[in-house]
Amino acid sequence: MDKIIVDEAKIDELLTRGVEDIIVKDELKAALLSGKQLRVKLGVDPTGPKMHLGRAIPLRKLREFQKLGHQIVFIVGDFTAQVGDASDKSEKRPMLTRAQIDENIKDYKSQVSKIIDMSKAEFVYNSDWLSKLSFEEVTKLAEVFTVQQMLARRNFKDRYDKGIEISLREFLYPLMQGYDSVAVRADVELGGFDQLFNVKAGRVVQEYYGQPKQHIMVGTMLEGTDGRKMSTSWGNVITIVDEPFDMFGKLMSVRDDLIIKYFTLCTDVSMEEIKDLEKQLTEGVNPKDIKMRLATEIVTMYHTEKDASLAKSVWVETFSKGGIPEDIPELHTTSDKDIAEVLVEAGIVSSKTDWRRLIEEGAIVDAEGNEMKDPKVKAYNVTLKIGKKRFARIVLQ
């Protein structure tokens, strides 16, 4: 067993930085100060093949627990992914096939190892125990929860009130995630704030099986490139395996008001320095300069310092020196509008016909150099080069 490090300053940062809620904070802090090794669980459903920065946040918390000597348990939700977590969904989530899941999880272990030391961690699959539960066992477990409890959950309530279909399978998901905690005998479970209902279920299920109730730590959610919660389902992600230049460019397109949040949740920069960066922004320092520091930090974390330096040089050369100028039109709109409509209304593109022609000619690229191919794409936060001399920055309100 690794030596447990009892360092109150490090424990306080662990319990506060990027943390939305803890159940129960005083009890968890006491457990961390006691010198006892805790089993700290994080489960991730393989809904896509690549981990993004939002999913890396609880992984980074796992690393903090690991550095203090605690036992990390990373659960690949290969069984729960077939059911589908409804936590952030306004409609029924489609079930993944086993083939889709197997394809998604092929590279998970190597991606997780970018953040935590896998030689000291448990890496397990919840199909190992969930697939073996009998219908009788599931029925008994379901007795622990009520329909009223499920419908009190915000997204279920909204769907029920609007007459949107809710599958009974979706009600089973929290039970399954809760049973994961029983299977690995978790002392602590990590998750995003949208997972609060599921991780609380773990405490109920553990109590039912006569185990001590786990502590819960839920982290702050991270917005993606379109301003909504970063989600593989929505495609607004920056993944930890993006190529250095792509990663750098996507980070440079992050909204200015999210810079400090990204520093706090996605980097190892000290909170003291982050506060100084926040002060610089309020005093009028160009957000682009602070954002370049952010992009450099994150690309270095997941690649190398050399990769980050090269990505920065290429980005500056491409988009600052003769590429996309800084003083371009900034168009504020909503995600309900097509980009074509926004550009036509602003007079940057003469008509939707002209927009389609430019698309067909490959004459429209974003700040990462990606060619735009869909003439009906909805508006999102993006900087565009249109032909050789026209530019626009679209900002969602």
C-alpha positions as CSV (number, residue, x, y, z in Angstrom):
1,M,0.0,0.0,0.0
2,D,1.2,3.5,-0.9
3,K,2.1,5.8,2.0
4,I,-0.9,8.1,2.8
5,I,0.1,11.8,2.6
6,V,-1.8,13.9,5.1
7,D,-1.2,17.5,4.0
8,E,-4.0,19.8,5.0
9,A,-3.2,22.5,2.4
10,K,-3.3,19.9,-0.4
11,I,-6.5,18.3,1.0
12,D,-8.2,21.7,1.1
13,E,-7.3,22.4,-2.5
14,L,-8.5,18.9,-3.4
15,L,-11.9,19.7,-1.7
16,T,-12.4,23.1,-3.2
17,R,-10.8,23.6,-6.6
18,G,-13.4,23.0,-9.3
19,V,-15.7,21.3,-6.8
20,E,-19.4,22.0,-6.9
21,D,-20.6,19.9,-4.0
22,I,-19.4,17.3,-1.5
23,I,-21.5,14.9,0.5
24,V,-20.5,15.1,3.3
25,K,-17.5,17.6,3.2
26,D,-16.6,17.6,6.9
27,E,-16.7,13.8,7.0
28,L,-14.6,13.4,3.8
29,K,-12.0,15.9,5.1
30,A,-11.8,14.0,8.4
31,A,-11.3,10.7,6.5
32,L,-8.5,12.2,4.4
33,L,-6.8,13.6,7.6
34,S,-7.2,10.2,9.3
35,G,-4.4,8.6,7.3
36,K,-6.7,5.8,6.1
37,Q,-6.4,4.7,2.5
38,L,-9.7,5.4,0.7
39,R,-11.0,3.7,-2.4
40,V,-11.9,6.4,-4.9
41,K,-14.2,5.5,-7.8
42,L,-14.9,7.2,-11.1
43,G,-17.1,5.5,-13.8
44,V,-17.1,6.6,-17.4
45,D,-19.5,5.3,-20.1
46,P,-17.7,4.9,-23.5
47,T,-20.3,7.0,-25.5
48,G,-17.4,8.0,-27.8
49,P,-13.9,6.8,-28.6
50,K,-12.1,9.9,-27.3
51,M,-11.9,11.5,-23.8
52,H,-12.6,15.2,-23.8
53,L,-11.4,18.0,-21.4
54,G,-14.7,17.9,-19.5
55,R,-14.3,14.2,-18.8
56,A,-10.6,14.8,-17.8
57,I,-11.7,17.0,-14.9
58,P,-12.8,14.2,-12.6
59,L,-9.8,12.2,-13.9
60,R,-7.5,15.0,-12.7
61,K,-9.3,14.8,-9.3
62,L,-8.5,11.1,-9.3
63,R,-4.9,12.0,-9.8
64,E,-4.9,14.3,-6.8
65,F,-6.3,11.5,-4.6
66,Q,-3.7,9.1,-6.1
67,K,-0.9,11.5,-5.3
68,L,-2.1,11.5,-1.7
69,G,-1.7,7.7,-1.6
70,H,-5.4,6.6,-2.1
71,Q,-6.5,3.7,-4.2
72,I,-8.0,4.7,-7.6
73,V,-10.7,2.6,-9.2
74,F,-11.6,3.6,-12.8
75,I,-14.7,1.9,-14.1
76,V,-15.4,1.6,-17.8
77,G,-19.2,1.6,-18.1
78,D,-19.3,-0.9,-20.9
79,F,-22.6,-2.3,-19.6
80,T,-24.2,1.0,-18.4
81,A,-23.4,2.5,-21.8
82,Q,-25.8,0.1,-23.4
83,V,-28.6,1.4,-21.2
84,G,-27.6,5.1,-21.5
85,D,-27.4,7.8,-18.8
86,A,-30.2,10.4,-19.0
87,S,-28.5,12.9,-16.8
88,D,-28.2,15.7,-19.3
89,K,-30.7,14.6,-21.9
90,S,-34.0,16.2,-22.8
91,E,-35.1,13.1,-24.8
92,K,-34.6,9.4,-24.7
93,R,-31.0,8.4,-25.3
94,P,-30.5,5.6,-27.9
95,M,-29.0,2.4,-26.7
96,L,-25.5,1.7,-28.0
97,T,-24.7,-1.7,-29.5
98,R,-22.0,-4.0,-28.1
99,A,-20.0,-3.5,-31.3
100,Q,-20.1,0.3,-30.9
101,I,-19.0,0.1,-27.2
102,D,-16.1,-2.3,-28.1
103,E,-15.0,0.2,-30.8
104,N,-15.2,3.1,-28.4
105,I,-13.2,1.5,-25.5
106,K,-10.2,0.3,-27.6
107,D,-8.0,3.2,-26.6
108,Y,-9.5,4.2,-23.2
109,K,-6.8,2.8,-21.1
110,S,-4.0,4.7,-22.9
111,Q,-6.0,7.9,-22.7
112,V,-6.7,7.5,-19.0
113,S,-2.9,6.9,-18.5
114,K,-2.2,10.4,-19.8
115,I,-3.6,11.6,-16.5
116,I,-3.3,8.9,-13.8
117,D,-0.7,6.3,-13.0
118,M,-2.3,3.1,-14.2
119,S,0.4,0.9,-12.6
120,K,-1.2,1.9,-9.2
121,A,-4.9,2.0,-10.3
122,E,-7.6,-0.5,-10.8
123,F,-9.1,-0.5,-14.3
124,V,-12.3,-2.5,-14.5
125,Y,-15.4,-3.0,-16.6
126,N,-18.9,-2.9,-15.0
127,S,-20.1,-5.7,-17.3
128,D,-18.1,-8.0,-15.1
129,W,-20.8,-7.7,-12.4
130,L,-23.8,-6.1,-13.9
131,S,-24.2,-8.7,-16.6
132,K,-24.4,-11.4,-13.9
133,L,-27.3,-9.9,-11.9
134,S,-30.4,-12.0,-12.0
135,F,-33.8,-10.5,-12.8
136,E,-34.8,-11.3,-9.2
137,E,-31.8,-9.3,-7.9
138,V,-32.7,-6.3,-10.1
139,T,-36.3,-6.5,-8.9
140,K,-35.2,-6.4,-5.3
141,L,-32.8,-3.5,-6.0
142,A,-35.6,-1.5,-7.8
143,E,-37.7,-1.7,-4.6
144,V,-35.2,0.7,-3.0
145,F,-36.3,3.5,-5.2
146,T,-39.7,5.0,-6.1
147,V,-41.2,6.4,-9.3
148,Q,-41.7,9.7,-7.4
149,Q,-38.0,9.9,-6.7
150,M,-37.2,9.4,-10.3
151,L,-39.7,11.9,-11.6
152,A,-38.3,14.5,-9.1
153,R,-35.1,14.5,-11.2
154,R,-35.1,17.7,-13.2
155,N,-34.7,16.3,-16.7
156,F,-37.3,13.5,-16.1
157,K,-39.7,16.0,-14.6
158,D,-39.3,18.3,-17.6
159,R,-39.9,15.4,-20.0
160,Y,-42.9,14.1,-18.1
161,D,-44.5,17.6,-17.9
162,K,-44.0,18.0,-21.7
163,G,-45.3,14.5,-22.5
164,I,-41.9,13.4,-23.8
165,E,-41.3,9.7,-23.6
166,I,-39.3,8.2,-20.7
167,S,-38.2,4.6,-20.9
168,L,-38.3,2.4,-17.9
169,R,-34.7,1.4,-18.8
170,E,-33.6,5.0,-18.0
171,F,-35.0,4.6,-14.5
172,L,-32.6,1.6,-14.1
173,Y,-29.5,3.5,-14.8
174,P,-29.0,5.1,-11.3
175,L,-29.5,1.6,-9.8
176,M,-26.8,0.2,-12.0
177,Q,-24.3,3.0,-11.2
178,G,-25.1,2.6,-7.6
179,Y,-24.4,-1.1,-7.8
180,D,-21.0,-0.3,-9.2
181,S,-20.1,1.3,-5.9
182,V,-21.1,-1.9,-4.1
183,A,-19.1,-4.0,-6.5
184,V,-15.9,-2.0,-5.9
185,R,-16.6,-1.1,-2.3
186,A,-16.2,2.6,-3.0
187,D,-15.4,5.1,-0.1
188,V,-15.6,8.1,-2.5
189,E,-17.3,8.6,-5.9
190,L,-16.4,11.4,-8.3
191,G,-18.6,12.8,-11.0
192,G,-19.9,15.9,-12.8
193,F,-22.5,18.0,-11.2
194,D,-25.1,16.6,-13.7
195,Q,-24.3,13.2,-12.1
196,L,-25.4,14.2,-8.6
197,F,-28.6,12.1,-8.7
198,N,-26.7,9.0,-9.9
199,V,-23.9,9.2,-7.3
200,K,-26.4,9.8,-4.5
201,A,-28.0,6.6,-5.6
202,G,-24.8,4.8,-4.8
203,R,-25.2,5.8,-1.2
204,V,-28.7,4.3,-1.1
205,V,-27.6,1.0,-2.8
206,Q,-24.6,0.6,-0.6
207,E,-26.8,1.0,2.5
208,Y,-29.2,-1.6,1.1
209,Y,-26.2,-4.0,0.8
210,G,-25.0,-3.2,4.3
211,Q,-21.9,-1.2,3.2
212,P,-20.8,2.2,4.6
213,K,-22.2,5.0,2.4
214,Q,-19.7,6.5,0.1
215,H,-18.6,10.2,0.2
216,I,-19.6,12.1,-3.0
217,M,-17.6,14.8,-4.8
218,V,-19.1,16.4,-7.9
219,G,-17.2,18.8,-10.0
220,T,-18.0,22.0,-11.9
221,M,-19.2,21.4,-15.5
222,L,-17.1,22.6,-18.4
223,E,-18.6,24.4,-21.4
224,G,-17.5,23.3,-24.9
225,T,-16.7,25.2,-28.1
226,D,-20.3,26.2,-28.6
227,G,-20.9,27.4,-25.1
228,R,-23.1,24.4,-24.0
229,K,-21.8,21.7,-21.6
230,M,-19.0,19.8,-23.3
231,S,-20.5,16.6,-24.6
232,T,-19.5,13.9,-27.1
233,S,-23.2,13.8,-28.1
234,W,-23.1,17.4,-29.1
235,G,-19.7,17.3,-30.8
236,N,-18.5,20.5,-29.0
237,V,-15.5,18.9,-27.5
238,I,-11.8,19.4,-27.2
239,T,-10.4,15.9,-26.8
240,I,-7.2,15.0,-24.9
241,V,-5.9,13.2,-28.0
242,D,-6.5,16.0,-30.5
243,E,-3.4,16.8,-32.6
244,P,-1.4,19.7,-31.0
245,F,-2.4,22.3,-33.6
246,D,-6.1,21.3,-33.6
247,M,-6.1,21.4,-29.8
248,F,-4.4,24.8,-29.7
249,G,-6.8,26.3,-32.3
250,K,-9.9,25.0,-30.5
251,L,-8.7,26.4,-27.2
252,M,-8.1,29.8,-28.9
253,S,-11.8,29.7,-30.0
254,V,-13.0,29.3,-26.4
255,R,-15.1,32.3,-25.2
256,D,-13.1,34.9,-23.4
257,D,-15.4,34.7,-20.3
258,L,-14.4,31.0,-19.9
259,I,-10.6,31.6,-19.9
260,I,-10.3,31.5,-16.1
261,K,-12.6,28.6,-15.7
262,Y,-10.5,26.6,-18.2
263,F,-7.3,27.5,-16.3
264,T,-9.0,26.4,-13.0
265,L,-10.5,23.1,-14.2
266,C,-8.1,22.0,-16.9
267,T,-4.5,23.0,-15.9
268,D,-2.1,22.7,-13.0
269,V,-1.5,26.4,-12.8
270,S,-1.7,27.5,-9.2
271,M,-4.8,29.3,-8.0
272,E,-2.6,32.2,-6.9
273,E,-1.4,32.6,-10.4
274,I,-4.8,32.1,-11.9
275,K,-6.1,35.0,-9.7
276,D,-3.3,37.1,-11.1
277,L,-4.3,36.2,-14.6
278,E,-8.0,37.1,-13.8
279,K,-6.8,40.5,-12.5
280,Q,-4.8,41.1,-15.7
281,L,-8.0,40.5,-17.7
282,T,-10.0,43.0,-15.6
283,E,-7.2,45.5,-16.1
284,G,-7.5,45.3,-19.9
285,V,-4.8,42.8,-21.0
286,N,-5.8,41.4,-24.4
287,P,-7.7,38.1,-23.7
288,K,-5.9,36.6,-26.7
289,D,-2.6,36.8,-24.9
290,I,-3.9,35.0,-21.8
291,K,-5.7,32.5,-24.0
292,M,-2.4,31.6,-25.8
293,R,-0.9,30.9,-22.4
294,L,-3.9,28.6,-21.6
295,A,-3.6,26.8,-25.0
296,T,0.1,26.3,-24.4
297,E,-0.4,24.9,-20.9
298,I,-3.0,22.4,-22.1
299,V,-1.2,21.2,-25.2
300,T,2.0,20.7,-23.2
301,M,0.0,18.6,-20.7
302,Y,-1.3,16.2,-23.3
303,H,1.6,16.3,-25.8
304,T,5.0,18.0,-25.2
305,E,6.4,21.5,-24.6
306,K,7.9,21.4,-28.1
307,D,4.5,20.4,-29.6
308,A,2.9,23.3,-27.8
309,S,5.5,25.8,-28.9
310,L,5.2,24.7,-32.6
311,A,1.4,24.8,-32.4
312,K,1.5,28.3,-31.0
313,S,4.0,29.5,-33.7
314,V,1.9,28.0,-36.5
315,W,-1.3,29.5,-35.1
316,V,0.2,33.0,-34.8
317,E,1.7,32.8,-38.3
318,T,-1.6,31.6,-39.8
319,F,-4.2,33.6,-37.9
320,S,-2.4,36.7,-36.6
321,K,0.2,37.5,-39.2
322,G,-1.7,37.9,-42.4
323,G,-4.2,35.2,-41.7
324,I,-7.3,36.3,-39.7
325,P,-6.9,39.9,-38.5
326,E,-8.0,40.9,-35.0
327,D,-10.4,43.7,-35.9
328,I,-13.0,41.6,-37.7
329,P,-16.8,41.9,-37.4
330,E,-18.2,40.2,-34.3
331,L,-21.7,38.9,-34.9
332,H,-23.8,38.1,-31.9
333,T,-26.6,35.6,-32.4
334,T,-28.4,32.5,-31.1
335,S,-27.9,28.8,-31.9
336,D,-31.4,28.8,-33.5
337,K,-30.1,30.5,-36.6
338,D,-28.1,29.1,-39.5
339,I,-24.6,30.6,-40.0
340,A,-25.7,31.5,-43.5
341,E,-28.6,33.6,-42.2
342,V,-26.4,35.4,-39.7
343,L,-23.8,36.3,-42.4
344,V,-26.4,37.4,-44.9
345,E,-28.2,39.7,-42.4
346,A,-24.8,41.3,-41.5
347,G,-24.1,41.9,-45.2
348,I,-20.8,39.8,-45.2
349,V,-22.3,37.3,-47.6
350,S,-24.7,38.6,-50.3
351,S,-27.2,35.7,-50.3
352,K,-27.7,32.1,-49.2
353,T,-27.0,31.2,-52.8
354,D,-23.6,32.9,-52.6
355,W,-23.0,31.1,-49.3
356,R,-23.7,27.7,-50.9
357,R,-21.4,28.5,-53.8
358,L,-18.6,29.5,-51.4
359,I,-19.1,26.2,-49.5
360,E,-19.0,24.2,-52.7
361,E,-15.7,25.9,-53.7
362,G,-14.1,25.2,-50.3
363,A,-13.7,28.9,-49.7
364,I,-14.8,29.0,-46.1
365,V,-12.5,27.8,-43.3
366,D,-12.5,28.2,-39.5
367,A,-9.7,29.4,-37.2
368,E,-8.4,25.8,-37.0
369,G,-8.1,25.6,-40.8
370,N,-11.1,23.2,-41.1
371,E,-13.1,23.6,-44.3
372,M,-16.8,24.2,-43.7
373,K,-18.9,21.8,-45.7
374,D,-22.5,22.0,-44.4
375,P,-24.4,25.0,-45.9
376,K,-27.2,24.6,-43.3
377,V,-24.9,24.5,-40.2
378,K,-26.4,26.1,-37.1
379,A,-24.6,29.1,-35.5
380,Y,-21.9,28.4,-32.9
381,N,-18.8,30.2,-31.5
382,V,-16.5,30.3,-34.5
383,T,-14.1,32.5,-36.5
384,L,-14.5,32.3,-40.2
385,K,-12.3,33.2,-43.2
386,I,-14.7,33.6,-46.2
387,G,-12.8,33.7,-49.5
388,K,-9.6,35.6,-49.5
389,K,-10.6,38.9,-47.8
390,R,-13.7,38.5,-45.8
391,F,-13.7,37.5,-42.1
392,A,-16.3,37.2,-39.3
393,R,-16.4,36.0,-35.7
394,I,-19.8,34.5,-34.6
395,V,-20.5,34.7,-30.9
396,L,-23.5,32.9,-29.3
397,Q,-25.5,35.0,-26.8
